Amino acid sequence: MQNKIRLAQEQKIPIMLVLGDREADGRTATIRRRDAKAGDAQETVAWAELADRLARQSNERAAE
């Protein structure tokens, strides 16, 4: 998984969702931001909350 994260950072992908075994079991996703500093806390959210957040952001961008 570390290699995939490193590749995403090299490709300058702004937001990565980490879905490992723990996240799948807990039905959560860990959000990793490219602009985060080393040691910054990562955010873990439930799938339903993540879906709502992404839909809201998509709607906001479409309205611009």
Phi and psi restraints in degrees (range 20) as a CNS / XPLOR table:
assign (resid 1 and name C) (resid 2 and name N)
       (resid 2 and name CA) (resid 2 and name C) 1.0 -60.0 20.0 2
assign (resid 2 and name N) (resid 2 and name CA)
       (resid 2 and name C) (resid 3 and name N) 1.0 -37.2 20.0 2
assign (resid 2 and name C) (resid 3 and name N)
       (resid 3 and name CA) (resid 3 and name C) 1.0 -64.7 20.0 2
assign (resid 3 and name N) (resid 3 and name CA)
       (resid 3 and name C) (resid 4 and name N) 1.0 -40.6 20.0 2
assign (resid 3 and name C) (resid 4 and name N)
       (resid 4 and name CA) (resid 4 and name C) 1.0 -64.7 20.0 2
assign (resid 4 and name N) (resid 4 and name CA)
       (resid 4 and name C) (resid 5 and name N) 1.0 -39.7 20.0 2
assign (resid 4 and name C) (resid 5 and name N)
       (resid 5 and name CA) (resid 5 and name C) 1.0 -65.1 20.0 2
assign (resid 5 and name N) (resid 5 and name CA)
       (resid 5 and name C) (resid 6 and name N) 1.0 -43.8 20.0 2
assign (resid 5 and name C) (resid 6 and name N)
       (resid 6 and name CA) (resid 6 and name C) 1.0 -62.2 20.0 2
assign (resid 6 and name N) (resid 6 and name CA)
       (resid 6 and name C) (resid 7 and name N) 1.0 -42.1 20.0 2
assign (resid 6 and name C) (resid 7 and name N)
       (resid 7 and name CA) (resid 7 and name C) 1.0 -63.3 20.0 2
assign (resid 7 and name N) (resid 7 and name CA)
       (resid 7 and name C) (resid 8 and name N) 1.0 -41.0 20.0 2
assign (resid 7 and name C) (resid 8 and name N)
       (resid 8 and name CA) (resid 8 and name C) 1.0 -64.0 20.0 2
assign (resid 8 and name N) (resid 8 and name CA)
       (resid 8 and name C) (resid 9 and name N) 1.0 -38.6 20.0 2
assign (resid 8 and name C) (resid 9 and name N)
       (resid 9 and name CA) (resid 9 and name C) 1.0 -66.8 20.0 2
assign (resid 9 and name N) (resid 9 and name CA)
       (resid 9 and name C) (resid 10 and name N) 1.0 -39.9 20.0 2
assign (resid 9 and name C) (resid 10 and name N)
       (resid 10 and name CA) (resid 10 and name C) 1.0 -64.6 20.0 2
assign (resid 10 and name N) (resid 10 and name CA)
       (resid 10 and name C) (resid 11 and name N) 1.0 -32.9 20.0 2
assign (resid 10 and name C) (resid 11 and name N)
       (resid 11 and name CA) (resid 11 and name C) 1.0 -83.5 20.0 2
assign (resid 11 and name N) (resid 11 and name CA)
       (resid 11 and name C) (resid 12 and name N) 1.0 0.3 20.0 2
assign (resid 11 and name C) (resid 12 and name N)
       (resid 12 and name CA) (resid 12 and name C) 1.0 59.4 20.0 2
assign (resid 12 and name N) (resid 12 and name CA)
       (resid 12 and name C) (resid 13 and name N) 1.0 40.0 20.0 2
assign (resid 12 and name C) (resid 13 and name N)
       (resid 13 and name CA) (resid 13 and name C) 1.0 -73.2 20.0 2
assign (resid 13 and name N) (resid 13 and name CA)
       (resid 13 and name C) (resid 14 and name N) 1.0 123.3 20.0 2
assign (resid 13 and name C) (resid 14 and name N)
       (resid 14 and name CA) (resid 14 and name C) 1.0 -68.0 20.0 2
assign (resid 14 and name N) (resid 14 and name CA)
       (resid 14 and name C) (resid 15 and name N) 1.0 -35.4 20.0 2
assign (resid 14 and name C) (resid 15 and name N)
       (resid 15 and name CA) (resid 15 and name C) 1.0 -136.5 20.0 2
assign (resid 15 and name N) (resid 15 and name CA)
       (resid 15 and name C) (resid 16 and name N) 1.0 131.5 20.0 2
assign (resid 15 and name C) (resid 16 and name N)
       (resid 16 and name CA) (resid 16 and name C) 1.0 -117.5 20.0 2
assign (resid 16 and name N) (resid 16 and name CA)
       (resid 16 and name C) (resid 17 and name N) 1.0 143.6 20.0 2
assign (resid 16 and name C) (resid 17 and name N)
       (resid 17 and name CA) (resid 17 and name C) 1.0 -107.4 20.0 2
assign (resid 17 and name N) (resid 17 and name CA)
       (resid 17 and name C) (resid 18 and name N) 1.0 122.7 20.0 2
assign (resid 17 and name C) (resid 18 and name N)
       (resid 18 and name CA) (resid 18 and name C) 1.0 -96.2 20.0 2
assign (resid 18 and name N) (resid 18 and name CA)
       (resid 18 and name C) (resid 19 and name N) 1.0 119.7 20.0 2
assign (resid 18 and name C) (resid 19 and name N)
       (resid 19 and name CA) (resid 19 and name C) 1.0 -126.5 20.0 2
assign (resid 19 and name N) (resid 19 and name CA)
       (resid 19 and name C) (resid 20 and name N) 1.0 87.9 20.0 2
assign (resid 19 and name C) (resid 20 and name N)
       (resid 20 and name CA) (resid 20 and name C) 1.0 -96.9 20.0 2
assign (resid 20 and name N) (resid 20 and name CA)
       (resid 20 and name C) (resid 21 and name N) 1.0 -170.2 20.0 2
assign (resid 20 and name C) (resid 21 and name N)
       (resid 21 and name CA) (resid 21 and name C) 1.0 -61.0 20.0 2
assign (resid 21 and name N) (resid 21 and name CA)
       (resid 21 and name C) (resid 22 and name N) 1.0 -42.6 20.0 2
assign (resid 21 and name C) (resid 22 and name N)
       (resid 22 and name CA) (resid 22 and name C) 1.0 -62.6 20.0 2
assign (resid 22 and name N) (resid 22 and name CA)
       (resid 22 and name C) (resid 23 and name N) 1.0 -42.3 20.0 2
assign (resid 22 and name C) (resid 23 and name N)
       (resid 23 and name CA) (resid 23 and name C) 1.0 -67.2 20.0 2
assign (resid 23 and name N) (resid 23 and name CA)
       (resid 23 and name C) (resid 24 and name N) 1.0 -42.1 20.0 2
assign (resid 23 and name C) (resid 24 and name N)
       (resid 24 and name CA) (resid 24 and name C) 1.0 -62.3 20.0 2
assign (resid 24 and name N) (resid 24 and name CA)
       (resid 24 and name C) (resid 25 and name N) 1.0 -42.7 20.0 2
assign (resid 24 and name C) (resid 25 and name N)
       (resid 25 and name CA) (resid 25 and name C) 1.0 -64.2 20.0 2
assign (resid 25 and name N) (resid 25 and name CA)
       (resid 25 and name C) (resid 26 and name N) 1.0 -38.0 20.0 2
assign (resid 25 and name C) (resid 26 and name N)
       (resid 26 and name CA) (resid 26 and name C) 1.0 -91.7 20.0 2
assign (resid 26 and name N) (resid 26 and name CA)
       (resid 26 and name C) (resid 27 and name N) 1.0 2.2 20.0 2
assign (resid 26 and name C) (resid 27 and name N)
       (resid 27 and name CA) (resid 27 and name C) 1.0 52.8 20.0 2
assign (resid 27 and name N) (resid 27 and name CA)
       (resid 27 and name C) (resid 28 and name N) 1.0 48.5 20.0 2
assign (resid 27 and name C) (resid 28 and name N)
       (resid 28 and name CA) (resid 28 and name C) 1.0 -129.1 20.0 2
assign (resid 28 and name N) (resid 28 and name CA)
       (resid 28 and name C) (resid 29 and name N) 1.0 170.8 20.0 2
assign (resid 28 and name C) (resid 29 and name N)
       (resid 29 and name CA) (resid 29 and name C) 1.0 -138.2 20.0 2
assign (resid 29 and name N) (resid 29 and name CA)
       (resid 29 and name C) (resid 30 and name N) 1.0 141.9 20.0 2
assign (resid 29 and name C) (resid 30 and name N)
       (resid 30 and name CA) (resid 30 and name C) 1.0 -100.8 20.0 2
assign (resid 30 and name N) (resid 30 and name CA)
       (resid 30 and name C) (resid 31 and name N) 1.0 125.5 20.0 2
assign (resid 30 and name C) (resid 31 and name N)
       (resid 31 and name CA) (resid 31 and name C) 1.0 -92.7 20.0 2
assign (resid 31 and name N) (resid 31 and name CA)
       (resid 31 and name C) (resid 32 and name N) 1.0 125.5 20.0 2
assign (resid 31 and name C) (resid 32 and name N)
       (resid 32 and name CA) (resid 32 and name C) 1.0 -120.4 20.0 2
assign (resid 32 and name N) (resid 32 and name CA)
       (resid 32 and name C) (resid 33 and name N) 1.0 120.3 20.0 2
assign (resid 32 and name C) (resid 33 and name N)
       (resid 33 and name CA) (resid 33 and name C) 1.0 -98.7 20.0 2
assign (resid 33 and name N) (resid 33 and name CA)
       (resid 33 and name C) (resid 34 and name N) 1.0 139.0 20.0 2
assign (resid 33 and name C) (resid 34 and name N)
       (resid 34 and name CA) (resid 34 and name C) 1.0 -63.9 20.0 2
assign (resid 34 and name N) (resid 34 and name CA)
       (resid 34 and name C) (resid 35 and name N) 1.0 -34.4 20.0 2
assign (resid 34 and name C) (resid 35 and name N)
       (resid 35 and name CA) (resid 35 and name C) 1.0 -84.0 20.0 2
assign (resid 35 and name N) (resid 35 and name CA)
       (resid 35 and name C) (resid 36 and name N) 1.0 2.6 20.0 2
assign (resid 35 and name C) (resid 36 and name N)
       (resid 36 and name CA) (resid 36 and name C) 1.0 -71.5 20.0 2
assign (resid 36 and name N) (resid 36 and name CA)
       (resid 36 and name C) (resid 37 and name N) 1.0 144.2 20.0 2
assign (resid 36 and name C) (resid 37 and name N)
       (resid 37 and name CA) (resid 37 and name C) 1.0 -81.8 20.0 2
assign (resid 37 and name N) (resid 37 and name CA)
       (resid 37 and name C) (resid 38 and name N) 1.0 157.9 20.0 2
assign (resid 37 and name C) (resid 38 and name N)
       (resid 38 and name CA) (resid 38 and name C) 1.0 -60.1 20.0 2
assign (resid 38 and name N) (resid 38 and name CA)
       (resid 38 and name C) (resid 39 and name N) 1.0 132.0 20.0 2
assign (resid 38 and name C) (resid 39 and name N)
       (resid 39 and name CA) (resid 39 and name C) 1.0 92.4 20.0 2
assign (resid 39 and name N) (resid 39 and name CA)
       (resid 39 and name C) (resid 40 and name N) 1.0 -10.9 20.0 2
assign (resid 39 and name C) (resid 40 and name N)
       (resid 40 and name CA) (resid 40 and name C) 1.0 -65.8 20.0 2
assign (resid 40 and name N) (resid 40 and name CA)
       (resid 40 and name C) (resid 41 and name N) 1.0 145.1 20.0 2
assign (resid 40 and name C) (resid 41 and name N)
       (resid 41 and name CA) (resid 41 and name C) 1.0 -70.8 20.0 2
assign (resid 41 and name N) (resid 41 and name CA)
       (resid 41 and name C) (resid 42 and name N) 1.0 140.0 20.0 2
assign (resid 41 and name C) (resid 42 and name N)
       (resid 42 and name CA) (resid 42 and name C) 1.0 -93.9 20.0 2
assign (resid 42 and name N) (resid 42 and name CA)
       (resid 42 and name C) (resid 43 and name N) 1.0 152.9 20.0 2
assign (resid 42 and name C) (resid 43 and name N)
       (resid 43 and name CA) (resid 43 and name C) 1.0 -99.8 20.0 2
assign (resid 43 and name N) (resid 43 and name CA)
       (resid 43 and name C) (resid 44 and name N) 1.0 130.2 20.0 2
assign (resid 43 and name C) (resid 44 and name N)
       (resid 44 and name CA) (resid 44 and name C) 1.0 -111.9 20.0 2
assign (resid 44 and name N) (resid 44 and name CA)
       (resid 44 and name C) (resid 45 and name N) 1.0 125.9 20.0 2
assign (resid 44 and name C) (resid 45 and name N)
       (resid 45 and name CA) (resid 45 and name C) 1.0 -131.1 20.0 2
assign (resid 45 and name N) (resid 45 and name CA)
       (resid 45 and name C) (resid 46 and name N) 1.0 155.5 20.0 2
assign (resid 45 and name C) (resid 46 and name N)
       (resid 46 and name CA) (resid 46 and name C) 1.0 -70.6 20.0 2
assign (resid 46 and name N) (resid 46 and name CA)
       (resid 46 and name C) (resid 47 and name N) 1.0 153.7 20.0 2
assign (resid 46 and name C) (resid 47 and name N)
       (resid 47 and name CA) (resid 47 and name C) 1.0 -58.1 20.0 2
assign (resid 47 and name N) (resid 47 and name CA)
       (resid 47 and name C) (resid 48 and name N) 1.0 -40.8 20.0 2
assign (resid 47 and name C) (resid 48 and name N)
       (resid 48 and name CA) (resid 48 and name C) 1.0 -63.8 20.0 2
assign (resid 48 and name N) (resid 48 and name CA)
       (resid 48 and name C) (resid 49 and name N) 1.0 -43.1 20.0 2
assign (resid 48 and name C) (resid 49 and name N)
       (resid 49 and name CA) (resid 49 and name C) 1.0 -65.1 20.0 2
assign (resid 49 and name N) (resid 49 and name CA)
       (resid 49 and name C) (resid 50 and name N) 1.0 -40.5 20.0 2
assign (resid 49 and name C) (resid 50 and name N)
       (resid 50 and name CA) (resid 50 and name C) 1.0 -62.9 20.0 2
assign (resid 50 and name N) (resid 50 and name CA)
       (resid 50 and name C) (resid 51 and name N) 1.0 -43.6 20.0 2
assign (resid 50 and name C) (resid 51 and name N)
       (resid 51 and name CA) (resid 51 and name C) 1.0 -61.9 20.0 2
assign (resid 51 and name N) (resid 51 and name CA)
       (resid 51 and name C) (resid 52 and name N) 1.0 -43.2 20.0 2
assign (resid 51 and name C) (resid 52 and name N)
       (resid 52 and name CA) (resid 52 and name C) 1.0 -62.8 20.0 2
assign (resid 52 and name N) (resid 52 and name CA)
       (resid 52 and name C) (resid 53 and name N) 1.0 -43.4 20.0 2
assign (resid 52 and name C) (resid 53 and name N)
       (resid 53 and name CA) (resid 53 and name C) 1.0 -64.1 20.0 2
assign (resid 53 and name N) (resid 53 and name CA)
       (resid 53 and name C) (resid 54 and name N) 1.0 -44.7 20.0 2
assign (resid 53 and name C) (resid 54 and name N)
       (resid 54 and name CA) (resid 54 and name C) 1.0 -65.6 20.0 2
assign (resid 54 and name N) (resid 54 and name CA)
       (resid 54 and name C) (resid 55 and name N) 1.0 -38.9 20.0 2
assign (resid 54 and name C) (resid 55 and name N)
       (resid 55 and name CA) (resid 55 and name C) 1.0 -64.8 20.0 2
assign (resid 55 and name N) (resid 55 and name CA)
       (resid 55 and name C) (resid 56 and name N) 1.0 -41.6 20.0 2
assign (resid 55 and name C) (resid 56 and name N)
       (resid 56 and name CA) (resid 56 and name C) 1.0 -64.1 20.0 2
assign (resid 56 and name N) (resid 56 and name CA)
       (resid 56 and name C) (resid 57 and name N) 1.0 -44.8 20.0 2
assign (resid 56 and name C) (resid 57 and name N)
       (resid 57 and name CA) (resid 57 and name C) 1.0 -64.2 20.0 2
assign (resid 57 and name N) (resid 57 and name CA)
       (resid 57 and name C) (resid 58 and name N) 1.0 -38.4 20.0 2
assign (resid 57 and name C) (resid 58 and name N)
       (resid 58 and name CA) (resid 58 and name C) 1.0 -64.3 20.0 2
assign (resid 58 and name N) (resid 58 and name CA)
       (resid 58 and name C) (resid 59 and name N) 1.0 -43.2 20.0 2
assign (resid 58 and name C) (resid 59 and name N)
       (resid 59 and name CA) (resid 59 and name C) 1.0 -65.1 20.0 2
assign (resid 59 and name N) (resid 59 and name CA)
       (resid 59 and name C) (resid 60 and name N) 1.0 -38.5 20.0 2
assign (resid 59 and name C) (resid 60 and name N)
       (resid 60 and name CA) (resid 60 and name C) 1.0 -64.4 20.0 2
assign (resid 60 and name N) (resid 60 and name CA)
       (resid 60 and name C) (resid 61 and name N) 1.0 -40.9 20.0 2
assign (resid 60 and name C) (resid 61 and name N)
       (resid 61 and name CA) (resid 61 and name C) 1.0 -69.1 20.0 2
assign (resid 61 and name N) (resid 61 and name CA)
       (resid 61 and name C) (resid 62 and name N) 1.0 -36.5 20.0 2
assign (resid 61 and name C) (resid 62 and name N)
       (resid 62 and name CA) (resid 62 and name C) 1.0 -67.6 20.0 2
assign (resid 62 and name N) (resid 62 and name CA)
       (resid 62 and name C) (resid 63 and name N) 1.0 -29.9 20.0 2
assign (resid 62 and name C) (resid 63 and name N)
       (resid 63 and name CA) (resid 63 and name C) 1.0 -76.5 20.0 2
assign (resid 63 and name N) (resid 63 and name CA)
       (resid 63 and name C) (resid 64 and name N) 1.0 -17.6 20.0 2
